[in-house]
Amino acid sequence: MARRAGVPQGSTLSPLLYSAYINDIPRPSSSGVQLALFADDTALFYGSSNRSTRFTLLPLQRAIDELGQWFRKWRIEVNPDKSAAIQFKYGKIRSRLIVDKNTPNLKMLDANIPWQRNYKYLGATLDKNLHFRYHIERVRNTALFYNARLGAMLGRKSKLSRRNKRTIYKMCIRTVMTYASPVFAHAAPKALHRLQDASKRFFYIAGSHPNALFRAAVDYQPPHPTHLIRRPRNVLTDPPDALTAAVESLNDVNGTHD
């Protein structure tokens, strides 16, 4: 079957072919708008000290229109129903409104992009206040689900050794609880304690000995007191690694010669 556009789905070469296919995706021309790509997930974000949502709409909409034209040119289908817009506001004053009143929607290919209070991106649930309560709650429920499913193997009557129970805990439960942990490392202690309570259930199921002994066996490290840690001003951007910095510098050099 001939394929006129895109890459074959399910092929082992599809990730590599897709990376080459979108290699020339345009960077936003609007000042301050940044583009983030991971596999087939695309995100645009814009930071501003202005708290008005309307102030951020114009550069974001311009960047969305540029991407939309490129998607049409290369016949890449975008599902607006799976897209979302979210406004991050970190402050002590909480608002029940998702955005300011009478704020228009952003549009992608003539379809509205709804404003959301929280959104799951790359496995991390981002909320508008960056408190990560939704993410911690989802991670906790997932860990409890796995703990319940593995209860027959981890229970006191199980014939598995404590070493094997420890291995199962590290592979199936602790990895779930610590996924994307740097983003919620500065969450409220009350929210982090809910994760600690979920781990205690495993210690209770796995054996009748004191929790402290099993914690030492699995190298459990309780969360540090967050009131002594200064929260980073922006948790969405990370300093580029050496490879990313080299690629960006190479792109800048190639752009000057074009």
C-alpha positions as CSV (number, residue, x, y, z in Angstrom):
1,M,0.0,0.0,0.0
2,A,1.5,3.3,-1.1
3,R,1.8,6.0,1.6
4,R,1.7,9.6,0.3
5,A,2.2,11.3,3.7
6,G,3.2,10.5,7.3
7,V,5.0,7.5,8.6
8,P,3.7,3.9,9.0
9,Q,2.0,3.2,12.3
10,G,3.5,0.5,14.5
11,S,6.8,0.2,12.6
12,T,10.0,0.0,14.5
13,L,11.4,2.8,12.4
14,S,8.4,5.1,12.9
15,P,9.9,7.1,15.8
16,L,13.1,7.8,13.9
17,L,11.2,8.6,10.7
18,Y,8.8,10.9,12.5
19,S,11.7,12.8,14.1
20,A,13.1,13.3,10.6
21,Y,9.7,14.2,9.2
22,I,9.2,17.1,11.6
23,N,12.8,18.2,11.8
24,D,12.0,21.5,10.0
25,I,9.0,22.3,12.1
26,P,8.9,26.2,12.4
27,R,9.9,27.9,15.6
28,P,7.5,30.5,16.8
29,S,8.2,34.0,15.4
30,S,6.4,35.7,18.3
31,S,8.8,37.0,20.9
32,G,8.6,35.0,24.1
33,V,6.7,32.0,22.8
34,Q,8.6,28.7,23.0
35,L,8.0,25.3,21.4
36,A,8.5,22.0,23.2
37,L,8.5,18.7,21.4
38,F,8.5,15.1,22.6
39,A,7.7,12.4,20.1
40,D,4.3,13.4,18.7
41,D,3.4,15.7,21.6
42,T,3.7,19.4,20.9
43,A,3.4,22.2,23.4
44,L,3.6,26.0,23.1
45,F,4.1,28.1,26.2
46,Y,4.5,31.8,26.9
47,G,5.7,33.5,30.0
48,S,4.6,37.0,31.0
49,S,4.5,39.1,34.1
50,N,1.2,40.5,33.0
51,R,-1.6,38.7,34.8
52,S,-4.2,39.4,32.1
53,T,-5.0,36.4,29.9
54,R,-5.9,38.6,27.0
55,F,-2.3,39.9,26.9
56,T,-1.0,36.4,26.2
57,L,-3.5,35.4,23.5
58,L,-2.1,37.3,20.5
59,P,1.4,35.9,20.5
60,L,0.1,32.4,21.2
61,Q,-2.5,32.5,18.5
62,R,0.0,33.7,16.0
63,A,2.3,30.8,16.9
64,I,-0.6,28.3,16.6
65,D,-1.5,29.7,13.2
66,E,2.0,29.2,12.0
67,L,2.1,25.6,13.2
68,G,-1.4,25.0,11.6
69,Q,-0.1,26.1,8.2
70,W,2.9,23.9,8.5
71,F,0.7,20.9,9.6
72,R,-1.5,21.4,6.5
73,K,1.5,21.7,4.2
74,W,2.9,18.4,5.4
75,R,-0.5,16.7,5.8
76,I,-0.1,16.1,9.5
77,E,-3.5,15.7,11.1
78,V,-4.1,17.4,14.5
79,N,-6.9,16.5,16.8
80,P,-8.1,19.7,18.5
81,D,-10.3,17.6,20.8
82,K,-7.1,16.3,22.5
83,S,-5.6,19.8,22.8
84,A,-6.0,22.1,25.8
85,A,-5.0,25.5,26.9
86,I,-4.1,26.2,30.5
87,Q,-3.1,29.4,32.3
88,F,-0.6,29.0,35.1
89,K,-0.9,31.4,38.0
90,Y,1.1,30.8,41.1
91,G,0.0,32.9,44.1
92,K,-1.6,32.8,47.5
93,I,-4.9,34.1,46.1
94,R,-7.0,31.2,44.7
95,S,-9.5,31.8,42.0
96,R,-12.3,29.5,41.1
97,L,-12.3,30.7,37.6
98,I,-10.2,28.8,35.1
99,V,-9.4,32.1,33.2
100,D,-10.6,35.7,33.4
101,K,-14.2,36.3,32.4
102,N,-15.0,36.9,28.7
103,T,-11.7,35.4,27.6
104,P,-11.9,34.1,24.1
105,N,-10.6,30.6,23.2
106,L,-7.5,29.9,21.2
107,K,-8.2,28.3,17.8
108,M,-6.4,25.4,16.1
109,L,-7.5,24.8,12.4
110,D,-10.7,26.8,13.0
111,A,-11.6,24.6,16.1
112,N,-11.7,26.0,19.6
113,I,-9.1,24.9,22.1
114,P,-10.8,24.7,25.5
115,W,-9.3,26.2,28.6
116,Q,-8.6,23.6,31.3
117,R,-8.0,23.8,35.0
118,N,-5.5,20.9,34.8
119,Y,-4.1,18.8,32.0
120,K,-2.0,15.6,31.8
121,Y,1.2,16.2,29.8
122,L,3.9,13.5,29.4
123,G,2.5,11.6,32.4
124,A,2.5,14.7,34.8
125,T,-0.8,16.4,35.6
126,L,-0.3,20.1,35.5
127,D,-2.7,22.3,37.4
128,K,-3.2,26.1,36.9
129,N,-1.7,26.9,40.3
130,L,1.2,24.5,40.0
131,H,0.4,22.8,43.3
132,F,0.4,19.4,41.7
133,R,-2.4,18.1,44.0
134,Y,-4.1,16.4,41.0
135,H,-0.9,14.7,40.0
136,I,-0.1,13.5,43.5
137,E,-3.6,12.2,43.9
138,R,-3.5,10.3,40.6
139,V,-0.1,8.8,41.4
140,R,-1.3,7.8,44.8
141,N,-4.4,6.1,43.4
142,T,-2.3,4.3,40.8
143,A,0.1,3.0,43.4
144,L,-2.8,1.8,45.6
145,F,-4.3,0.0,42.6
146,Y,-1.0,-1.8,41.9
147,N,-0.7,-2.6,45.6
148,A,-4.1,-4.1,45.7
149,R,-3.5,-6.1,42.5
150,L,-0.3,-7.5,43.9
151,G,-1.7,-8.1,47.3
152,A,-1.8,-11.9,46.9
153,M,2.0,-11.9,46.1
154,L,2.9,-9.4,48.8
155,G,0.7,-10.5,51.6
156,R,2.0,-12.1,54.8
157,K,0.8,-15.6,53.7
158,S,2.7,-15.3,50.5
159,K,5.6,-17.7,50.0
160,L,7.7,-15.0,48.4
161,S,10.8,-14.0,50.3
162,R,11.2,-10.5,51.6
163,R,13.9,-9.9,49.1
164,N,11.5,-10.7,46.2
165,K,8.8,-8.5,47.8
166,R,11.2,-5.7,48.0
167,T,12.1,-6.1,44.3
168,I,8.4,-6.1,43.4
169,Y,7.9,-2.9,45.4
170,K,10.8,-1.2,43.8
171,M,9.8,-2.2,40.2
172,C,6.0,-1.8,40.3
173,I,5.0,0.6,43.1
174,R,7.9,2.9,44.0
175,T,8.5,3.7,40.3
176,V,4.9,4.8,40.0
177,M,5.1,7.0,43.1
178,T,8.3,8.7,42.2
179,Y,7.4,9.3,38.5
180,A,8.0,13.0,37.7
181,S,8.9,13.6,41.4
182,P,11.0,16.7,40.8
183,V,8.0,18.7,39.6
184,F,6.1,18.1,42.9
185,A,9.1,18.1,45.2
186,H,7.9,21.5,46.5
187,A,4.3,20.6,47.0
188,A,2.6,21.1,50.3
189,P,3.7,18.7,53.1
190,K,0.0,17.6,53.5
191,A,-0.1,16.4,49.9
192,L,3.2,14.5,50.1
193,H,2.1,12.8,53.3
194,R,-0.7,11.1,51.3
195,L,2.0,9.5,49.2
196,Q,3.8,8.4,52.4
197,D,0.6,6.9,53.7
198,A,0.2,4.9,50.5
199,S,3.7,3.4,51.0
200,K,2.8,2.5,54.6
201,R,0.1,0.3,53.3
202,F,2.7,-1.8,51.4
203,F,4.7,-2.1,54.6
204,Y,1.7,-3.3,56.5
205,I,0.7,-5.9,53.9
206,A,4.2,-7.2,53.3
207,G,5.0,-8.2,56.8
208,S,4.1,-7.9,60.5
209,H,7.5,-6.5,61.5
210,P,7.8,-2.8,62.2
211,N,7.7,-0.4,59.3
212,A,11.1,1.0,60.0
213,L,12.8,-2.4,59.3
214,F,11.1,-2.7,55.9
215,R,11.8,0.9,55.1
216,A,15.4,0.3,55.6
217,A,15.2,-2.8,53.4
218,V,13.8,-0.9,50.5
219,D,16.0,2.1,51.0
220,Y,13.0,4.3,51.7
221,Q,13.8,8.0,52.0
222,P,11.1,10.2,53.5
223,P,10.5,13.6,51.8
224,H,12.5,16.5,53.0
225,P,10.8,19.3,54.9
226,T,9.6,21.6,52.1
227,H,9.2,24.7,54.2
228,L,13.0,25.1,54.2
229,I,13.3,24.7,50.4
230,R,12.9,27.7,48.1
231,R,10.4,27.1,45.3
232,P,11.9,27.6,41.8
233,R,10.2,30.5,40.0
234,N,9.6,28.4,36.9
235,V,9.2,24.6,37.1
236,L,8.4,24.2,33.5
237,T,11.8,25.0,32.0
238,D,15.0,23.1,32.6
239,P,18.5,24.2,31.7
240,P,19.5,22.4,28.4
241,D,21.8,19.5,28.6
242,A,25.1,19.4,26.6
243,L,23.6,17.6,23.6
244,T,20.6,19.9,23.3
245,A,22.8,23.0,23.6
246,A,25.1,21.7,20.9
247,V,22.2,21.0,18.5
248,E,20.7,24.4,19.1
249,S,24.0,26.1,18.4
250,L,24.4,24.1,15.2
251,N,20.9,25.1,14.1
252,D,21.8,28.7,14.8
253,V,24.9,28.4,12.6
254,N,23.0,26.7,9.8
255,G,20.3,29.4,10.0
256,T,22.9,32.2,9.5
257,H,24.2,30.5,6.4
258,D,20.8,29.9,4.8
